[in-house]
Amino acid sequence: MQSLHTALVSASLHRRIQISTPHSLGILTNSTPPSSAKFRRGYDAQVLKPLLSFLRSTSSPFVVNPYPFFGYSIETLDFALFRPNPGLYDQHTKLLYTNMLDAQLDSVYSAMDKLGFSDVEIVIGEIGWPSEGDIDQIGVDVDTASEFNKNLVARVDSGTGTPLMPNRTFETYIFALFNENLKSGPTSERNFGIFRSDLTPIYDIGILRPTVINHRRNSQHYLVSYMLTNLFL
């Protein structure tokens, strides 16, 4: 990353192009409640502290891939989907969390703060919900995927931020644009897309606009406006 930044400086592009790298939430330990979160031992001082120092010095964001889908259970499905629920109360901060994404982001923030880097911006590099899964998976269908992503867009667009980071908007990228039928693993891994391979939408989360592209048949298709859905709201 330092070498890439040096090359950008040489080309006078360092003010236009930022260098960062994404992280799963596997870098955290003790993340419930959010205030207790910290980076895993062995990664904190040797890897993440110098990385965060680089990001601060280059005004670049810390990119994380929070997936409420991978953290929910039957009992916490409403919490993951931004539905009304009792919430999660953090006894240390006296803050109430009404959705899993806020809790995940504040866990990252708490871990960064413990290393002295609470000022580094956070970007959501990947987040999504599959529209199809294996028969034993609860809450994995088209309606639920649509609900999650619509609620996600509304949450990010609101500018509400999180309990520890209020009035803040997070640059957010939805995973994924297309289903990946050749991907290995459980069925859900192949069905995170909001489009099929023929460019027809599986569901609309409010980012599609109809356009007529076949004038002979006067049929409507949907124009894919972004190869990556940049919500940046």
C-alpha positions as CSV (number, residue, x, y, z in Angstrom):
1,M,0.0,0.0,0.0
2,Q,2.8,2.4,0.8
3,S,4.4,1.6,-2.6
4,L,1.2,2.2,-4.4
5,H,0.8,5.5,-2.6
6,T,4.4,6.5,-3.4
7,A,3.6,5.8,-7.1
8,L,0.5,8.0,-6.9
9,V,2.5,10.8,-5.3
10,S,5.0,10.5,-8.2
11,A,2.2,10.8,-10.7
12,S,0.5,13.7,-8.7
13,L,-2.6,11.5,-8.3
14,H,-2.5,11.0,-4.5
15,R,-5.1,13.7,-3.8
16,R,-7.5,12.1,-6.2
17,I,-7.0,8.3,-5.5
18,Q,-7.0,6.8,-2.1
19,I,-5.4,3.5,-1.2
20,S,-7.1,1.1,1.3
21,T,-7.9,-2.5,1.7
22,P,-11.1,-4.3,2.9
23,H,-11.5,-6.3,6.1
24,S,-14.1,-8.7,7.4
25,L,-15.4,-8.5,10.9
26,G,-13.2,-11.5,11.7
27,I,-10.5,-8.9,12.7
28,L,-12.6,-8.3,15.9
29,T,-13.0,-10.1,19.2
30,N,-15.4,-9.4,22.0
31,S,-17.7,-7.4,19.8
32,T,-20.9,-7.6,21.9
33,P,-21.6,-5.1,23.3
34,P,-20.0,-2.8,20.7
35,S,-18.0,-0.8,23.4
36,S,-16.1,-4.0,24.3
37,A,-14.8,-4.7,20.8
38,K,-11.2,-4.8,20.1
39,F,-8.9,-6.1,17.3
40,R,-7.7,-9.6,17.6
41,R,-4.4,-10.1,19.5
42,G,-1.5,-10.4,17.0
43,Y,-3.3,-8.3,14.4
44,D,-3.8,-5.2,16.5
45,A,-0.3,-3.8,17.1
46,Q,1.5,-5.6,14.3
47,V,-0.9,-5.2,11.4
48,L,-3.8,-2.9,12.1
49,K,-2.0,-0.1,14.0
50,P,0.5,0.6,11.2
51,L,-2.3,0.2,8.6
52,L,-4.5,2.8,10.4
53,S,-1.5,5.1,10.8
54,F,-1.0,4.9,7.0
55,L,-4.7,5.6,6.4
56,R,-4.6,8.6,8.7
57,S,-1.5,10.0,7.1
58,T,-3.0,9.7,3.6
59,S,-6.6,10.7,4.5
60,S,-7.8,7.3,3.4
61,P,-10.7,5.3,4.8
62,F,-10.7,2.1,6.8
63,V,-12.8,-0.3,4.7
64,V,-14.9,-3.0,6.4
65,N,-17.3,-5.6,5.1
66,P,-20.1,-5.9,7.8
67,Y,-22.7,-8.6,7.0
68,P,-25.6,-8.8,9.3
69,F,-26.6,-11.8,7.2
70,F,-23.6,-13.8,8.7
71,G,-24.4,-12.7,12.2
72,Y,-28.1,-13.2,12.6
73,S,-30.1,-16.0,14.1
74,I,-33.9,-16.7,14.2
75,E,-34.1,-14.7,17.4
76,T,-32.2,-11.7,15.9
77,L,-33.6,-11.6,12.4
78,D,-35.7,-8.5,13.0
79,F,-32.5,-6.8,14.5
80,A,-30.6,-7.7,11.3
81,L,-33.3,-6.4,9.0
82,F,-33.8,-3.0,10.6
83,R,-37.3,-4.1,11.7
84,P,-38.8,-2.9,15.0
85,N,-37.2,-4.9,17.9
86,P,-36.2,-4.6,21.5
87,G,-32.7,-3.7,20.5
88,L,-29.3,-4.3,22.2
89,Y,-28.4,-2.1,25.2
90,D,-24.7,-1.4,25.9
91,Q,-24.3,-1.1,29.6
92,H,-21.0,0.7,29.4
93,T,-22.0,3.5,27.0
94,K,-25.7,3.5,28.0
95,L,-26.6,3.4,24.3
96,L,-29.4,1.4,22.7
97,Y,-28.8,-0.3,19.3
98,T,-31.9,-0.9,17.2
99,N,-30.2,-2.7,14.3
100,M,-27.2,-5.0,13.8
101,L,-25.4,-2.8,11.3
102,D,-25.1,0.0,13.7
103,A,-23.7,-2.4,16.3
104,Q,-21.2,-3.8,13.9
105,L,-20.0,-0.4,12.8
106,D,-19.6,0.8,16.4
107,S,-17.7,-2.3,17.2
108,V,-15.2,-1.4,14.5
109,Y,-15.1,2.2,15.8
110,S,-14.5,1.0,19.4
111,A,-11.6,-1.2,18.3
112,M,-10.1,1.7,16.3
113,D,-10.6,4.0,19.2
114,K,-8.7,1.7,21.6
115,L,-5.7,2.0,19.2
116,G,-6.1,5.8,19.0
117,F,-7.6,6.0,15.5
118,S,-11.2,7.1,16.0
119,D,-10.6,9.9,13.5
120,V,-10.1,7.6,10.5
121,E,-13.2,7.5,8.3
122,I,-15.0,4.1,7.9
123,V,-16.3,2.9,4.5
124,I,-18.6,-0.1,4.0
125,G,-16.9,-2.0,1.2
126,E,-19.4,-4.8,1.0
127,I,-22.9,-5.5,2.5
128,G,-25.8,-7.5,1.2
129,W,-28.4,-10.2,1.7
130,P,-29.0,-13.3,-0.6
131,S,-32.3,-13.8,-2.3
132,E,-32.1,-17.6,-2.2
133,G,-30.6,-20.2,0.2
134,D,-30.6,-23.8,1.2
135,I,-33.9,-25.3,2.5
136,D,-32.9,-25.1,6.1
137,Q,-32.0,-21.3,6.0
138,I,-34.6,-19.0,7.6
139,G,-35.0,-15.5,6.2
140,V,-33.3,-16.1,2.9
141,D,-35.7,-15.3,0.0
142,V,-36.4,-12.5,-2.5
143,D,-38.7,-10.6,-0.2
144,T,-36.2,-10.6,2.7
145,A,-33.3,-9.6,0.5
146,S,-35.3,-6.7,-1.0
147,E,-36.4,-5.6,2.5
148,F,-32.9,-5.6,3.9
149,N,-31.4,-3.6,1.0
150,K,-34.2,-1.1,0.9
151,N,-33.9,-0.6,4.7
152,L,-30.2,-0.3,4.3
153,V,-30.5,2.4,1.6
154,A,-32.9,4.3,3.9
155,R,-30.7,4.0,6.9
156,V,-27.5,5.1,5.1
157,D,-29.4,7.9,3.3
158,S,-30.8,9.2,6.6
159,G,-27.5,10.6,7.8
160,T,-28.4,9.4,11.3
161,G,-25.1,7.6,11.8
162,T,-24.7,5.2,14.7
163,P,-25.0,5.7,18.5
164,L,-21.2,6.2,18.7
165,M,-20.9,8.1,15.4
166,P,-24.0,10.2,15.2
167,N,-25.0,12.4,12.2
168,R,-22.6,10.6,9.9
169,T,-23.1,9.2,6.5
170,F,-21.1,6.1,5.4
171,E,-20.1,5.5,1.8
172,T,-21.6,2.1,1.2
173,Y,-21.3,-0.5,-1.6
174,I,-24.0,-3.2,-2.0
175,F,-22.8,-6.8,-2.7
176,A,-23.5,-7.8,-5.4
177,L,-24.7,-6.5,-8.7
178,F,-25.1,-10.0,-10.3
179,N,-25.7,-13.5,-9.0
180,E,-22.6,-15.8,-9.3
181,N,-23.9,-19.2,-10.4
182,L,-20.4,-20.8,-10.6
183,K,-19.4,-19.8,-7.0
184,S,-18.8,-22.7,-4.6
185,G,-20.3,-23.1,-1.2
186,P,-23.9,-22.9,0.1
187,T,-26.7,-21.7,-2.2
188,S,-26.8,-18.3,-0.6
189,E,-23.2,-17.6,-1.7
190,R,-24.4,-17.7,-5.4
191,N,-27.4,-15.4,-4.8
192,F,-26.4,-12.1,-3.4
193,G,-27.0,-10.3,-6.7
194,I,-29.8,-7.8,-7.4
195,F,-29.6,-8.7,-11.1
196,R,-29.6,-12.0,-13.1
197,S,-27.0,-12.7,-15.7
198,D,-29.3,-11.5,-18.5
199,L,-29.5,-8.0,-16.8
200,T,-33.1,-8.4,-15.6
201,P,-33.6,-7.4,-11.9
202,I,-34.4,-9.9,-9.3
203,Y,-35.9,-7.1,-7.2
204,D,-35.7,-3.3,-7.1
205,I,-34.3,-1.5,-4.0
206,G,-35.1,1.9,-5.4
207,I,-32.1,2.5,-7.6
208,L,-33.5,1.3,-11.0
209,R,-34.9,3.4,-13.7
210,P,-36.8,1.9,-16.6
211,T,-35.6,2.6,-20.2
212,V,-36.9,1.3,-23.5
213,I,-33.9,-0.3,-25.3
214,N,-35.9,-2.4,-27.8
215,H,-38.0,-0.1,-29.8
216,R,-39.3,-2.8,-32.2
217,R,-40.9,-4.7,-29.4
218,N,-41.4,-1.6,-27.2
219,S,-40.3,-3.7,-24.3
220,Q,-38.9,-2.2,-21.1
221,H,-35.6,-3.2,-19.5
222,Y,-33.7,-1.8,-16.7
223,L,-30.6,0.3,-17.3
224,V,-27.8,-0.7,-15.0
225,S,-26.6,2.7,-13.8
226,Y,-23.7,1.5,-11.7
227,M,-21.4,-1.5,-12.0
228,L,-21.0,-1.1,-8.2
229,T,-23.9,0.4,-6.4
230,N,-22.3,3.4,-4.8
231,L,-24.9,4.7,-2.3
232,F,-22.6,7.4,-0.9
233,L,-25.7,9.1,0.6
